[in-house]
Structures are given as C-alpha cells and as structure tokens.
Amino acid sequence: MKARVLFLSFIILGFLYSCEDDNKNETVIIRTDKDCYSIGEEVKVEIINNCESILEYYICSSYTGIPPLFLKYENDEWTGFWSPICDAYLSHCCGEFEPHDKYEDIFNLEFEKGIYKIEYSFFVEHGEGYQSFYSNEFRIE
C-alpha cells in the first residue's frame, strides 16, 4: 500500500512540475485582456511562462517580440488569419522566455468580425520540436 501511495505521489508531482503534460494552459498561460473587442480596437495579450525551464522560440526578422499566429474560426475550422512574415536569412532560433516571466504585446490589426484565438509556439524540450499553446477565444464585433 505504501508503495502505491508513493508511486501516485511521484506521478502527481511529475504532472505539477512538468511542462510537457497535456494541460498546457497551466504551464504556459496566454490570455487577452478582454473577451470581446470592437473593430479597430487594440488587442492586448499576456503570456506567462509557468515552467521551471526556459522556453525557446523562433526569432522572426520582421517582428521584435515573440511571433504570434492569429487564428480565425470560419466554416467550422480554425485558419490562419495573420502572423509576421519571417524570411530565411535573418530569422533564426532561438529567443528565450525565462521561467516565470511575463510577456505582453499589443495588436492593432485589421480584424474582421468573428471569433479568434492566438497561437504561440515554443521549444519546451530540446529535440522535441515546437509545441503550440493557445490563448482564450475572443470576438471582434
């Protein structure tokens, strides 16, 4: 019985301290300041790295921050709406997002009415490729 309790404790601790579990919303939090915006209104986003390790991201030559991908919900699927244009010459890996740091950005895009969310991609574990993390959904009215 003690072995089972000890084993379960290790599993629970592993989930709490891992940045690779399925509940990515707890390890990387991405949220907008509002759930609904008017056309022409700025969208503010905040990202928090709750991992115990550095997250790495692709540096895009045309963008000074962590590059986002805005997705729009249309025809029962999420499709890319906007992202910075990265070239192969000056874009490179890797920017670093320190543990427990907060990153903020403001977007004033030519949004159309609809439902959106923002995707950010990070290297969580070397050799494992990028993992995608998503913001809350928000509406433009």
Backbone as CSV, one residue per row, in Angstrom:
resi,resn,N_x,N_y,N_z,CA_x,CA_y,CA_z,C_x,C_y,C_z
1,MET,0.820,-1.195,0.000,0.000,0.000,0.000,0.867,1.262,0.000
2,LYS,1.953,1.262,0.819,2.839,2.419,0.867,3.495,2.661,-0.491
3,ALA,3.847,1.588,-1.173,4.478,1.718,-2.482,3.514,2.373,-3.473
4,ARG,2.245,1.999,-3.411,1.247,2.566,-4.314,1.054,4.068,-4.040
5,VAL,0.988,4.453,-2.774,0.840,5.864,-2.408,2.072,6.649,-2.853
6,LEU,3.255,6.097,-2.646,4.482,6.759,-3.062,4.525,6.909,-4.583
7,PHE,4.146,5.870,-5.294,4.114,5.907,-6.749,3.137,6.978,-7.245
8,LEU,1.935,7.009,-6.679,0.948,8.015,-7.060,1.428,9.424,-6.732
9,SER,2.137,9.587,-5.624,2.682,10.900,-5.263,3.685,11.371,-6.305
10,PHE,4.558,10.469,-6.776,5.529,10.830,-7.808,4.840,11.212,-9.118
11,ILE,3.788,10.503,-9.462,3.051,10.824,-10.683,2.418,12.201,-10.571
12,ILE,1.790,12.485,-9.445,1.150,13.792,-9.250,2.191,14.900,-9.283
13,LEU,3.312,14.710,-8.598,4.370,15.715,-8.621,4.917,15.909,-10.033
14,GLY,5.041,14.844,-10.766,5.518,14.938,-12.146,4.591,15.788,-12.995
15,PHE,3.288,15.619,-12.817,2.332,16.439,-13.563,2.387,17.892,-13.140
16,LEU,2.572,18.137,-11.868,2.612,19.518,-11.390,3.833,20.268,-11.893
17,TYR,4.957,19.613,-12.019,6.195,20.285,-12.386,6.611,20.089,-13.832
18,SER,5.836,19.378,-14.595,6.185,19.127,-15.991,5.608,20.195,-16.900
19,CYS,6.382,20.563,-17.929,5.867,21.465,-18.954,5.477,20.682,-20.189
20,GLU,5.445,19.383,-20.091,5.119,18.571,-21.248,3.787,17.854,-21.095
21,ASP,3.048,18.131,-20.022,1.791,17.419,-19.845,0.736,17.966,-20.796
22,ASP,-0.395,17.284,-20.847,-1.448,17.652,-21.779,-2.171,18.928,-21.389
23,ASN,-2.069,19.358,-20.146,-2.752,20.555,-19.710,-1.839,21.760,-19.886
24,LYS,-1.606,22.130,-21.114,-0.650,23.193,-21.434,-1.106,24.550,-20.943
25,ASN,-2.404,24.733,-20.709,-2.889,26.019,-20.238,-2.358,26.347,-18.846
26,GLU,-1.902,25.369,-18.093,-1.350,25.639,-16.778,0.143,25.914,-16.841
27,THR,0.838,25.466,-17.850,2.280,25.682,-17.936,2.628,26.943,-18.708
28,VAL,1.859,27.251,-19.732,2.009,28.498,-20.480,0.619,29.111,-20.546
29,ILE,0.450,30.248,-19.907,-0.847,30.919,-19.890,-0.816,32.035,-20.918
30,ILE,-1.792,32.028,-21.807,-1.918,33.066,-22.832,-3.339,33.591,-22.740
31,ARG,-3.462,34.891,-22.497,-4.802,35.449,-22.371,-4.843,36.880,-22.895
32,THR,-5.980,37.213,-23.472,-6.219,38.584,-23.901,-6.842,39.351,-22.746
33,ASP,-6.770,40.683,-22.817,-7.308,41.484,-21.721,-8.827,41.532,-21.713
34,LYS,-9.467,41.168,-22.842,-10.922,41.157,-22.933,-11.368,39.966,-23.768
35,ASP,-12.639,39.640,-23.670,-13.212,38.567,-24.481,-13.911,39.087,-25.730
36,CYS,-14.156,40.406,-25.780,-14.857,40.991,-26.910,-14.281,42.370,-27.203
37,TYR,-14.021,42.625,-28.484,-13.443,43.894,-28.936,-14.289,44.462,-30.062
38,SER,-14.196,45.763,-30.245,-14.815,46.430,-31.389,-13.807,46.442,-32.537
39,ILE,-14.296,46.535,-33.754,-13.404,46.654,-34.908,-12.541,47.901,-34.713
40,GLY,-11.251,47.772,-34.931,-10.314,48.887,-34.767,-9.722,49.010,-33.372
41,GLU,-10.227,48.242,-32.418,-9.715,48.299,-31.054,-8.457,47.434,-30.916
42,GLU,-7.510,47.896,-30.104,-6.285,47.132,-29.866,-6.574,45.882,-29.046
43,VAL,-5.901,44.796,-29.402,-5.995,43.542,-28.657,-4.705,43.405,-27.855
44,LYS,-4.853,43.327,-26.534,-3.695,43.165,-25.656,-3.617,41.712,-25.216
45,VAL,-2.400,41.164,-25.260,-2.197,39.769,-24.877,-1.084,39.682,-23.851
46,GLU,-1.225,38.731,-22.951,-0.223,38.470,-21.924,0.108,36.977,-21.947
47,ILE,1.396,36.672,-21.892,1.852,35.277,-21.833,2.662,35.129,-20.555
48,ILE,2.407,34.057,-19.816,3.159,33.767,-18.605,3.783,32.388,-18.752
49,ASN,5.096,32.307,-18.538,5.811,31.031,-18.573,5.812,30.461,-17.161
50,ASN,4.941,29.503,-16.903,4.879,28.859,-15.592,5.808,27.660,-15.486
51,CYS,6.615,27.424,-16.511,7.554,26.304,-16.496,8.722,26.604,-15.561
52,GLU,9.404,25.591,-15.184,10.627,25.730,-14.379,11.851,25.867,-15.277
53,SER,11.629,25.858,-16.581,12.744,25.940,-17.521,12.483,27.048,-18.553
54,ILE,13.539,27.392,-19.263,13.449,28.399,-20.321,12.672,27.813,-21.498
55,LEU,11.758,28.594,-22.052,11.093,28.235,-23.299,11.810,28.976,-24.412
56,GLU,12.031,28.318,-25.526,12.704,28.953,-26.653,11.707,29.131,-27.790
57,TYR,11.915,30.198,-28.580,11.016,30.479,-29.690,11.818,30.971,-30.887
58,TYR,11.203,30.869,-32.036,11.808,31.289,-33.298,11.789,32.812,-33.366
59,ILE,12.917,33.418,-33.680,13.008,34.866,-33.832,12.722,35.204,-35.288
60,CYS,11.722,36.019,-35.484,11.295,36.409,-36.819,11.896,37.770,-37.148
61,SER,12.569,37.878,-38.273,13.289,39.102,-38.625,12.402,40.335,-38.703
62,SER,11.143,40.172,-39.015,10.259,41.321,-39.192,9.482,41.677,-37.926
63,TYR,9.763,40.987,-36.821,8.958,41.170,-35.613,9.873,41.213,-34.401
64,THR,9.680,42.179,-33.521,10.586,42.329,-32.382,10.213,41.482,-31.172
65,GLY,9.033,40.934,-31.108,8.607,40.142,-29.954,8.520,38.669,-30.273
66,ILE,7.783,37.959,-29.434,7.516,36.539,-29.675,6.456,36.479,-30.776
67,PRO,6.774,35.865,-31.925,5.833,35.919,-33.054,4.565,35.088,-32.816
68,PRO,3.405,35.718,-33.004,2.133,35.016,-32.843,1.582,34.543,-34.183
69,LEU,0.610,33.672,-34.101,-0.215,33.328,-35.251,-1.655,33.550,-34.800
70,PHE,-2.341,34.489,-35.444,-3.748,34.721,-35.151,-4.573,33.761,-35.983
71,LEU,-5.504,33.079,-35.334,-6.381,32.125,-35.993,-7.808,32.652,-35.945
72,LYS,-8.538,32.453,-37.025,-9.942,32.855,-37.090,-10.803,31.620,-37.300
73,TYR,-11.938,31.563,-36.606,-12.852,30.436,-36.737,-13.845,30.732,-37.855
74,GLU,-13.742,29.962,-38.937,-14.634,30.095,-40.084,-14.933,28.717,-40.645
75,ASN,-16.150,28.529,-41.073,-16.552,27.266,-41.715,-16.181,26.051,-40.876
76,ASP,-16.431,26.149,-39.578,-16.207,25.050,-38.631,-14.747,24.633,-38.493
77,GLU,-13.800,25.558,-38.772,-12.389,25.236,-38.573,-11.588,26.501,-38.288
78,TRP,-10.439,26.325,-37.665,-9.523,27.421,-37.363,-8.538,27.559,-38.517
79,THR,-8.430,28.768,-39.055,-7.485,29.017,-40.136,-6.620,30.226,-39.784
80,GLY,-5.413,30.239,-40.318,-4.504,31.344,-40.067,-5.054,32.647,-40.609
81,PHE,-5.038,33.681,-39.786,-5.535,34.995,-40.182,-4.375,35.971,-40.378
82,TRP,-3.400,35.960,-39.448,-2.266,36.878,-39.533,-1.103,36.346,-38.701
83,SER,0.092,36.526,-39.233,1.329,36.301,-38.480,2.410,37.140,-39.137
84,PRO,3.495,37.429,-38.404,4.575,38.181,-39.039,5.213,37.357,-40.159
85,ILE,5.733,38.041,-41.155,6.412,37.359,-42.261,7.873,37.164,-41.855
86,CYS,8.310,35.935,-41.834,9.688,35.607,-41.467,10.453,35.201,-42.720
87,ASP,11.652,35.750,-42.886,12.470,35.309,-44.012,13.529,34.327,-43.510
88,ALA,14.077,33.583,-44.407,15.055,32.558,-44.023,16.426,33.150,-43.719
89,TYR,16.684,34.375,-44.156,18.010,34.947,-43.998,18.258,35.508,-42.595
90,LEU,17.359,36.339,-42.096,17.569,36.981,-40.799,16.785,36.340,-39.654
91,SER,15.843,35.490,-39.944,15.084,34.800,-38.908,15.903,33.611,-38.425
92,HIS,15.815,33.322,-37.137,16.625,32.236,-36.584,16.095,31.796,-35.222
93,CYS,16.651,30.724,-34.743,16.330,30.220,-33.429,17.499,30.576,-32.515
94,CYS,17.383,30.917,-31.383,16.213,30.863,-30.543,16.218,32.048,-29.583
95,GLY,15.061,32.653,-29.433,14.854,33.609,-28.363,14.528,32.850,-27.098
96,GLU,14.742,33.464,-25.960,14.500,32.782,-24.688,13.430,33.495,-23.875
97,PHE,12.519,32.702,-23.352,11.449,33.173,-22.485,11.697,32.530,-21.126
98,GLU,12.195,33.323,-20.203,12.657,32.830,-18.900,11.523,32.247,-18.052
99,PRO,11.852,31.301,-17.166,10.839,30.733,-16.263,10.159,31.827,-15.435
100,HIS,8.858,31.737,-15.344,8.013,32.621,-14.538,8.006,34.064,-15.019
101,ASP,8.535,34.322,-16.225,8.466,35.660,-16.803,7.100,35.892,-17.430
102,LYS,6.809,37.170,-17.625,5.568,37.582,-18.273,5.948,38.399,-19.506
103,TYR,5.250,38.152,-20.607,5.456,38.878,-21.857,4.116,39.495,-22.247
104,GLU,4.139,40.757,-22.675,2.922,41.431,-23.099,3.115,42.010,-24.495
105,ASP,2.040,42.021,-25.272,2.088,42.587,-26.609,0.737,43.226,-26.908
106,ILE,0.732,44.157,-27.859,-0.487,44.843,-28.271,-0.584,44.750,-29.790
107,PHE,-1.782,44.416,-30.279,-2.007,44.262,-31.710,-3.129,45.180,-32.168
108,ASN,-2.903,45.864,-33.235,-3.925,46.699,-33.859,-4.012,46.280,-35.321
109,LEU,-4.609,45.137,-35.534,-4.720,44.562,-36.868,-6.045,44.945,-37.497
110,GLU,-6.157,44.734,-38.760,-7.416,44.996,-39.456,-8.320,43.771,-39.324
111,PHE,-8.808,43.571,-38.099,-9.683,42.440,-37.838,-11.028,42.633,-38.520
112,GLU,-11.580,41.518,-38.946,-12.952,41.477,-39.410,-13.786,40.952,-38.249
113,LYS,-15.098,41.084,-38.332,-15.951,40.492,-37.305,-15.723,38.989,-37.295
114,GLY,-15.691,38.409,-36.096,-15.522,36.968,-35.997,-14.947,36.539,-34.670
115,ILE,-14.623,35.255,-34.603,-14.047,34.640,-33.405,-12.596,34.304,-33.701
116,TYR,-11.709,34.639,-32.760,-10.274,34.480,-32.942,-9.639,33.829,-31.714
117,LYS,-8.430,33.345,-31.905,-7.535,32.972,-30.812,-6.116,33.132,-31.335
118,ILE,-5.153,33.134,-30.423,-3.757,33.358,-30.791,-2.946,32.124,-30.424
119,GLU,-2.089,31.716,-31.354,-1.199,30.571,-31.133,0.239,31.066,-31.004
120,TYR,0.931,30.558,-30.000,2.368,30.785,-29.840,3.033,29.423,-29.781
121,SER,4.220,29.316,-30.390,4.948,28.047,-30.415,6.280,28.194,-29.697
122,PHE,6.592,27.208,-28.853,7.828,27.216,-28.075,8.490,25.848,-28.122
123,PHE,9.831,25.845,-28.053,10.564,24.626,-27.739,10.484,24.470,-26.235
124,VAL,9.882,23.394,-25.779,9.785,23.126,-24.354,10.921,22.192,-23.951
125,GLU,11.183,21.223,-24.794,12.215,20.217,-24.544,13.073,20.114,-25.793
126,HIS,14.389,20.233,-25.652,15.284,20.153,-26.815,15.095,18.829,-27.549
127,GLY,15.059,18.923,-28.864,14.911,17.735,-29.691,13.476,17.289,-29.884
128,GLU,12.528,17.946,-29.256,11.130,17.521,-29.335,10.310,18.360,-30.305
129,GLY,10.883,19.398,-30.876,10.134,20.258,-31.791,9.294,21.275,-31.036
130,TYR,8.666,22.142,-31.800,7.833,23.184,-31.210,6.526,22.604,-30.695
131,GLN,6.035,23.181,-29.610,4.710,22.863,-29.096,3.872,24.125,-29.190
132,SER,2.630,23.967,-29.579,1.726,25.104,-29.711,0.926,25.304,-28.436
133,PHE,0.744,26.573,-28.089,-0.057,26.978,-26.945,-1.029,28.048,-27.440
134,TYR,-2.242,28.063,-26.877,-3.297,28.916,-27.408,-3.875,29.845,-26.346
135,SER,-4.291,31.015,-26.812,-4.981,31.956,-25.946,-6.442,31.543,-25.808
136,ASN,-7.126,32.305,-24.997,-8.587,32.191,-24.948,-9.155,32.637,-26.297
137,GLU,-10.362,32.223,-26.576,-11.047,32.710,-27.764,-11.595,34.102,-27.452
138,PHE,-11.599,34.971,-28.471,-12.176,36.304,-28.299,-12.921,36.690,-29.571
139,ARG,-13.843,37.635,-29.416,-14.686,38.047,-30.548,-14.352,39.477,-30.954
140,ILE,-14.490,39.721,-32.240,-14.433,41.075,-32.781,-15.841,41.368,-33.289
141,GLU,-16.448,42.454,-32.802,-17.826,42.795,-33.195,-17.862,44.173,-33.814
